[in-house]
Every structure is written in structure tokens, then in C-alpha cells.
Amino acid sequence: MAIVHFPLRLTGRRMIAPSVAHLSFVRDDGVPLDYIPGQFIQVHFQYADGAAARRSYSLATIHDHALAPGEAVEIAVSYVTGGAATALFEALPLGGQVMASGPYGRFCLLPADANRRYLLIGTGTGITPYRAMLPLIEQLMAQRGVEVVLLQGARTPAELLYGDDFRAFADTHPGFRFVPCFSRELPAPGAAQDHADARQGYVQNALAEFAPDAAGDIAYLCGNPNMVDACFDALKACGLPIPHIRREKYVSNK
Ligand SMILES: Cc1cc2nc3c(=O)[nH]c(=O)nc-3n(C[C@H](O)[C@H](O)[C@H](O)COP(=O)(O)OP(=O)(O)OC[C@H]3O[C@@H](n4cnc5c(N)ncnc54)[C@H](O)[C@@H]3O)c2cc1C
């Protein structure tokens, strides 16, 4: 897939956690945006001194084919104190434009895979590729009965990004298990995220319960580099071959 540069126009912004914005754009040059769920785009801008800057964002749009002109290009942006891209996005008015390029990356579901189960693991905004993959996951479950366990790490229920989307998908797809792992605060009894599959602690600690299996599992790890490394080590210790542990670390592009 060729890398292209294109303008994006902001059409919507809502906070989905205390410091995470869900941003909706449309590609502003009338051309479809072709991408494979799991890929990311880069946003290009300038630092105050005029030097070129770029930051990467996974596409969050729930879709399984190219985004037609006018269809939402969605990303989740974690706002960080003093962040250059954070300042750009916070100041961007509705209708404002940014330059972007992409799509990039190979953190995608592969058609040739013949596994019995996917273990999808993400923390923070590292969960967005899995939201984009939902239609493909639905197809894979229907076509070859693959099972999916999604382990999502968050500190608190308020920081569980897109938890409602994943819970709704799990409720209608018996082969899909959604396991939110809360490291600091569990949902209050009766609250929306209060579910028998919620766990206390880090995703890497919940992993053992699902008995990762070298013969049948392929794992995807996305987000915080420490979490990615911890899960990678745990999965390798379970015997998973390295090509079956696919990783995307959200490191700064600075
Ligand atoms: C492949 C890839 C995909 C990515 N996808 C996403 C995504 O979907 N959503 C998203 O929000 N980010 C994503 N990132 C990270 C993103 O590209 C930026 O690094 C992030 O948004 C911070 O940019 P900034 O310019 O606001 O902060 P910067 O100017 O880069 O950093 C400002 C300060 O904040 C610190 N900092 C940077 N990031 C964090 C953090 N996460 N937590 C705490 N402190 C931090 C820096 O060390 C620095 O001190 C991705 C990165 C990669 C490599």
C-alpha cells in the first residue's frame, strides 16, 4: 500500500477519558483513505522554532475497507503535559486542518493465519487498533471459528477507552471474550463496567488465567512499551514462537 500525504479536517472531538480525546476527521482532498485495520497514520506539524515534527496515531475507525471521502478518520489522542502534538490538537478548531501521511505499519491480522485463538492485549490508547479490527474479527470468527480474548488495561473505569464498544461486541459474539483489567480502581458494583470478566491488576498478570498455548495462539501487544515487554516475556516463556507475538510500541517520535 503506497504511502500518501493528505490533509485532514477536524469534524468532531469528545473526551473519552479524563485526558484522552476521540478525534474525528475527514480526508479533505476528496480521495478515499485506504488502510488495513491495525495500521497508523502520522500527523505532520512544526515546532515553535520551525523544525519539522511528526507523531503517529493508530486508526480507531471501525471499518474493514477504504474510508470513502467524507467517512470519519478517527483517532484517540492521549494528551500529555507539555506535548507538542497535544498542544496542536487541543488548539485545533472544528473545521481546522492538519497534514497527515500513511498508512503505516504491519500490526494487522494476517489472512494466512490458521490459529485457534487470538490474544489481543492493549493498554491506554494502544487499544485503538483492536477497535478498528472488530469487523475483520467478526469475519474471522464466522469463517473459521477463531476465538478472541481481548485483555484491556486501564487504571480506572473512567480510563477504559471504548469499553462500551468492546462489551457490546462481546455480548453479541460468543467467541469474543472482553476482559478489562483495572490496576487502581475496580468498577463500582452495578456500574456499567461491573462485569464478571473484569479483573483487578495489570494485563500481564491476567494473562496466565487464559493459559497461552504455543500450538493455538497468536498474540498482539500494543501500547505502553513496559507492558509490551512484560507480556512478550510471559508469552515467550509459554512457548509462543516470536512470529506469533506481534508488537506495536507507542514510543515518542521525537
Ligand atoms: C506506531 C505508534 C502508534 C501510536 N499511536 C498512538 C495513538 O493511537 N494514540 C496516542 O495518544 N498516541 C499514540 N502514539 C504516541 C504518539 O505518537 C505521541 O508520542 C504522543 O501522542 C505524545 O505526543 P506529544 O507531541 O503530545 O508529546 P511529546 O512532545 O512527544 O512529549 C511531551 C512529554 O510527554 C512525555 N510523553 C509522551 N508520551 C507520553 C505518554 N503516553 N505518557 C506519559 N508521558 C508521555 C514525553 O516523554 C515528553 O516528556 C503512537 C506511537 C507510535 C510509535
The ligand as an SDF file (V2000), in Angstrom:
LIG
                    3D

 53 58  0  0  0  0  0  0  0  0999 V2000
    3.1860    3.2830   15.9990 C   0  0  0  0  0  0  0  0  0  0  0  0
    2.7150    4.2980   17.0360 C   0  0  0  0  0  0  0  0  0  0  0  0
    1.3460    4.4890   17.2090 C   0  0  0  0  0  0  0  0  0  0  0  0
    0.8880    5.4050   18.1670 C   0  0  0  0  0  0  0  0  0  0  0  0
   -0.4550    5.5580   18.3230 N   0  0  0  0  0  0  0  0  0  0  0  0
   -0.9120    6.4370   19.2450 C   0  0  0  0  0  0  0  0  0  0  0  0
   -2.3240    6.5980   19.4480 C   0  0  0  0  0  0  0  0  0  0  0  0
   -3.1600    5.9640   18.7700 O   0  0  0  0  0  0  0  0  0  0  0  0
   -2.7370    7.4890   20.3840 N   0  0  0  0  0  0  0  0  0  0  0  0
   -1.8200    8.2130   21.1450 C   0  0  0  0  0  0  0  0  0  0  0  0
   -2.2580    9.0090   22.0000 O   0  0  0  0  0  0  0  0  0  0  0  0
   -0.5030    8.0670   20.9710 N   0  0  0  0  0  0  0  0  0  0  0  0
   -0.0250    7.2190   20.0390 C   0  0  0  0  0  0  0  0  0  0  0  0
    1.3220    7.0910   19.8630 N   0  0  0  0  0  0  0  0  0  0  0  0
    2.2100    8.0240   20.5920 C   0  0  0  0  0  0  0  0  0  0  0  0
    2.1670    9.3990   19.8550 C   0  0  0  0  0  0  0  0  0  0  0  0
    2.7750    9.2690   18.5710 O   0  0  0  0  0  0  0  0  0  0  0  0
    2.8730   10.5290   20.6020 C   0  0  0  0  0  0  0  0  0  0  0  0
    4.1240   10.0870   21.0300 O   0  0  0  0  0  0  0  0  0  0  0  0
    2.0690   11.0190   21.8030 C   0  0  0  0  0  0  0  0  0  0  0  0
    0.8000   11.4840   21.3440 O   0  0  0  0  0  0  0  0  0  0  0  0
    2.7720   12.1830   22.5140 C   0  0  0  0  0  0  0  0  0  0  0  0
    2.9830   13.2350   21.5980 O   0  0  0  0  0  0  0  0  0  0  0  0
    3.0970   14.7450   22.0730 P   0  0  0  0  0  0  0  0  0  0  0  0
    3.7130   15.5100   20.9180 O   0  0  0  0  0  0  0  0  0  0  0  0
    1.7980   15.2570   22.6170 O   0  0  0  0  0  0  0  0  0  0  0  0
    4.1340   14.6930   23.2670 O   0  0  0  0  0  0  0  0  0  0  0  0
    5.7120   14.8670   23.1390 P   0  0  0  0  0  0  0  0  0  0  0  0
    6.0390   16.2980   22.7450 O   0  0  0  0  0  0  0  0  0  0  0  0
    6.2530   13.7980   22.2360 O   0  0  0  0  0  0  0  0  0  0  0  0
    6.1620   14.5670   24.6210 O   0  0  0  0  0  0  0  0  0  0  0  0
    5.9820   15.5260   25.6850 C   0  0  0  0  0  0  0  0  0  0  0  0
    6.3900   14.9020   27.0070 C   0  0  0  0  0  0  0  0  0  0  0  0
    5.4520   13.8790   27.3680 O   0  0  0  0  0  0  0  0  0  0  0  0
    6.1060   12.6270   27.5110 C   0  0  0  0  0  0  0  0  0  0  0  0
    5.1950   11.6070   26.9750 N   0  0  0  0  0  0  0  0  0  0  0  0
    4.9950   11.2830   25.6800 C   0  0  0  0  0  0  0  0  0  0  0  0
    4.0510   10.3320   25.5530 N   0  0  0  0  0  0  0  0  0  0  0  0
    3.6470   10.0330   26.8140 C   0  0  0  0  0  0  0  0  0  0  0  0
    2.7120    9.1360   27.3660 C   0  0  0  0  0  0  0  0  0  0  0  0
    1.9800    8.3120   26.5830 N   0  0  0  0  0  0  0  0  0  0  0  0
    2.5540    9.1100   28.7040 N   0  0  0  0  0  0  0  0  0  0  0  0
    3.2670    9.9290   29.5060 C   0  0  0  0  0  0  0  0  0  0  0  0
    4.1800   10.8050   29.0560 N   0  0  0  0  0  0  0  0  0  0  0  0
    4.3820   10.8580   27.7280 C   0  0  0  0  0  0  0  0  0  0  0  0
    7.3910   12.7490   26.7170 C   0  0  0  0  0  0  0  0  0  0  0  0
    8.4050   11.8820   27.2110 O   0  0  0  0  0  0  0  0  0  0  0  0
    7.7540   14.2080   26.9470 C   0  0  0  0  0  0  0  0  0  0  0  0
    8.3860   14.3970   28.1790 O   0  0  0  0  0  0  0  0  0  0  0  0
    1.8040    6.1630   18.9380 C   0  0  0  0  0  0  0  0  0  0  0  0
    3.1940    5.9810   18.7380 C   0  0  0  0  0  0  0  0  0  0  0  0
    3.6290    5.0480   17.8190 C   0  0  0  0  0  0  0  0  0  0  0  0
    5.1170    4.8610   17.6300 C   0  0  0  0  0  0  0  0  0  0  0  0
  1  2  1  0
  2  3  1  0
  2 52  2  0
  3  4  2  0
  4  5  1  0
  4 50  1  0
  5  6  2  0
  6  7  1  0
  6 13  1  0
  7  8  2  0
  7  9  1  0
  9 10  1  0
 10 11  2  0
 10 12  1  0
 12 13  2  0
 13 14  1  0
 14 15  1  0
 14 50  1  0
 15 16  1  0
 16 17  1  0
 16 18  1  0
 18 19  1  0
 18 20  1  0
 20 21  1  0
 20 22  1  0
 22 23  1  0
 23 24  1  0
 24 25  2  0
 24 26  1  0
 24 27  1  0
 27 28  1  0
 28 29  2  0
 28 30  1  0
 28 31  1  0
 31 32  1  0
 32 33  1  0
 33 34  1  0
 33 48  1  0
 34 35  1  0
 35 36  1  0
 35 46  1  0
 36 37  1  0
 36 45  1  0
 37 38  2  0
 38 39  1  0
 39 40  1  0
 39 45  2  0
 40 41  1  0
 40 42  2  0
 42 43  1  0
 43 44  2  0
 44 45  1  0
 46 47  1  0
 46 48  1  0
 48 49  1  0
 50 51  2  0
 51 52  1  0
 52 53  1  0
M  END
$$$$
